[in-house]
Amino acid sequence: MKDVAGSDCNHNESSSDMIALARAVHIRLYIYPPVRERNLTMIRMTLPLLTACVLLACSSPNPDAGKTEALKRAVQQAHKLFEMTQADSMANASFYSLHQMGGTGIHYLVASLPDRDVIECYEEGKPKGPWCVVVRNGPGDMDITIEGYGAQTDSPVVSRVARLGEPKRF
């Protein structure tokens, strides 16, 4: 029997050879994809990496950005601690017992804070330096104003007013 090319063909030998050849080609294509596919895959992987590198190189980081975010978190945390005196009886008792002993809002805040992170300065009345959280009474009798000052101490970066809870009697 002749095949398409016109040569003699033994089906038993050639079919097993063809199967082995097909398996080898399949394995080679599986392990090593054709050059065109490898190039496309390389381009697909390289393009996002190159874009990320360009974006990182062109951005000018603000050195105060991390401190500003930390300052905002510190003011938010202080606001939350003062607001808790409305609903949490332990916070209320702690605040007013400190107040009866001559303490102020800043004493309660510093005593209630967990470990401090970036912001180390907590003052009452006005900031003593940059990157400081300031606590002062007002605008109302049961209000406390919390302000966060950044590198410039003439105006706050962030300001919040917390409402205090009424003193509870036990």
C-alpha positions, 0 to 999 in steps of 0.5 A, spaced: 500 500 500 502 506 498 501 513 502 500 520 499 507 521 498 507 514 494 512 510 498 510 503 501 507 504 508 507 499 513 501 500 518 503 497 524 510 500 524 508 507 522 502 507 526 506 506 532 511 511 530 506 516 528 503 515 535 510 516 538 512 522 534 505 525 536 506 524 543 513 527 542 510 533 539 505 534 543 509 534 549 514 539 546 509 544 544 506 543 552 513 544 555 516 549 550 510 553 546 512 556 539 516 562 539 510 566 537 506 565 543 512 565 548 514 572 545 506 574 546 507 572 553 513 576 554 510 582 552 504 581 556 508 580 562 513 586 561 508 591 559 505 592 566 511 591 569 514 597 565 508 601 566 509 600 574 516 602 574 515 608 570 509 610 574 513 609 581 519 613 578 515 619 576 511 620 582 514 625 587 513 622 594 511 627 599 515 626 605 509 629 610 504 624 607 505 619 612 505 623 618 499 627 615 495 620 615 497 618 622 495 625 624 488 624 622 488 617 625 490 620 632 485 625 631 480 620 629 482 616 635 482 621 640 475 623 638 472 616 638 475 616 646 471 622 648 465 620 644 465 614 648 464 617 654 456 618 652 455 610 651 460 607 655 459 607 663 467 605 664 469 611 659 464 616 663 467 614 670 474 614 668 473 621 664 469 624 670 474 621 676 480 624 672 476 631 672 474 631 679 481 630 681 483 636 677 485 632 671 483 635 664 481 632 657 489 631 655 490 627 661 484 622 660 486 622 652 494 620 654 491 615 659 486 612 655 491 611 648 494 605 646 501 605 644 502 611 640 505 610 633 508 616 629 504 622 633 508 623 639 506 630 641 499 631 645 498 638 648 492 642 651 491 649 649 496 650 643 501 646 640 508 646 642 511 643 636 510 640 629 506 634 628 502 635 635 494 633 637 491 639 641 485 638 646 481 644 648 475 645 651 469 648 647 465 650 643 460 648 648 460 646 655 460 638 654 464 639 648 472 638 647 475 640 640 481 636 638 485 639 633 491 636 629 497 640 627 502 638 621 509 642 620 505 648 620 503 650 627 499 656 625 493 652 623 490 645 624 490 640 618 484 636 621 479 639 627 474 635 630 469 636 636 467 631 640 461 631 645 462 628 652 457 624 656 453 627 662 456 625 668 453 618 671 452 617 678 453 610 680 
